[in-house]
Amino acid sequence: MSDQRFLPQYRLRRPADYRRAYRRRCTAADSRLLIYGCPNGLDHPRLGLSVGRKVGKATVRNRWKRLLREAFRLTRPRLPPGIDLVVIPRGTEEPELQALMDSLCRLAEKVNRKLSL
């Protein structure tokens, strides 16, 4: 079984990484998530989260972040390699983990196809 921990190498940590993804303006969205993507030159995907106050109070935002990190951790083998993903939740109701996993995979593939064009 492969290592599925959410290690620092799978996170976007520098503000410049977020700016690069936003500047590239390659997006995909559904009713749950908005994803910005850009190539990262690595052999694995990385995740960045942007959960604003619009989503809710701190406890709600933290719950969203935990769910998104877990969805990324569980679906990482199915995500396209070499891509940075900045994920922004849409809506305020708390989603199911499985729904987030499905959305994340589908939208990451869509962003990857747009980047390959």
NORQUI-V443070 format. One record per helix or strand of 2 or more residues. SS is the DSSP state (a for helix, b for strand). FROM is the first residue (numbers start at 1). TO is the last residue. If there is no record, write none. Layout:
SS,FROM,TO
SS,FROM,TO
This chain:
a,8,10
a,15,24
b,26,29
b,33,39
b,46,49
a,53,55
a,58,78
b,83,89
a,97,116
